[in-house]
């Protein structure tokens, strides 16, 4: 197991980040059968057709490793969001000795890589850029919406209950024991986070895995599956024009989407609206008798009333 010791200083330095290149690595591992949620099938069909035509053989071999795929290929974002271009530039600045150390731990046949670690680094960065551009970037706006929704929800939890509330359902193999974050993995390591803090990175391709970066020189990070990934490739049902004319586009879309109970965060993610906007419209429709609420744990979920169903059928 890996144990990350949270001091008072590090517990106050928990933040979130979105990483395009971690999604690229997750996408490749999903494509290679190393991980993957059943809902990714629409993307898998498209990506599998493209893969044989992409000149990314060396990068593919690294991503096919069973235990370790390097840390330098997924530099943790320095802020809430970063771009693939910024991360690729950071990869190309990785010191050659760091590259050599990490590549030596990859359990895959990398004999085709240049012996010079700087050349190997730049070759892998170039192939990773191709993988990002061809396999992930076309779908990035959709993926990013899910990542942002996850971060918004967990940020609210962080403000309401601290790191314990954030971590309580983040992954079955992650738990907080007193001041130690325990991650069940084959690797054994105990790291004092001290003042470095902890970066939480959601991923749409992360399931069923959880990833940890804890060693210098990298920012300690936990990579975990984003919420609601089962809905990533589904398109919301469109409301009728007549209903939108009566209620307005946003309320009509919300009423139509609520075929089953859902939270504000889930609805915001599905429909690409902001959470405050969704909350405002849900409150108004509940006051009008079109919706009711049910509580599931700490989460409030909305559902249509008989009046809401009748309006939808009209």
C-alpha angles and dihedrals in degrees: 000000000000119000122198112193112215115207122191089263095050094044088059091051100062112134140162131237142182117223121193092190094051086055089050091053091045090050091052093048090049090050090050092050096250092121138347148146116239089237091069091074095107090054092042093057091053095042095046090056091052100043100077090056097051120095094226103112098133094046089049091055092053091049090050093063113119102216114017131020100176129266098232092069090063106042109188112251114257093217140021090287136014136176130247088240092056092048092047090052089052091051090054089053094054109123111253093235090057090049092050093050094050097043090051089063096052110110096218138090104270096162090123093065120097113265091231104086092212090055091045090050093051092045092052092045090053093049092045089054089055091050091050094047096046105033109026113019095066088061098035098108090056093045093046092055090059092046092050091048091052092050092048091053095046092044088058089051091049090054093045102042111002129237094323092064091047093053100041095096103011094113136340091240095052124081138157115232110187103302097341124094106213121200117187106228137135091249117085119215140136118204129182106219091198109168095340092089126201130282117208114205119187118206133195090207096041099094127141092011134073121204133205132198111186111141128094136297091028129082108255106256141177116207112200139168114275118236122259098020090147087073096047098104098031121100119222118247111260119236120235118262091240093055091047088051091057102039103022126253098281098047091044091052092049094048091048093048094052096087085133131019115284139172127241090255093051092050092047090052095047095048100033093237124134116263094240091053092050092047092052094051094043090053091051093049091047090052088051091053096248094113139033131194135233126189122227108184106304092340125096113211127194127218136175120263123219087266090053091050091048092051091050091052094047 
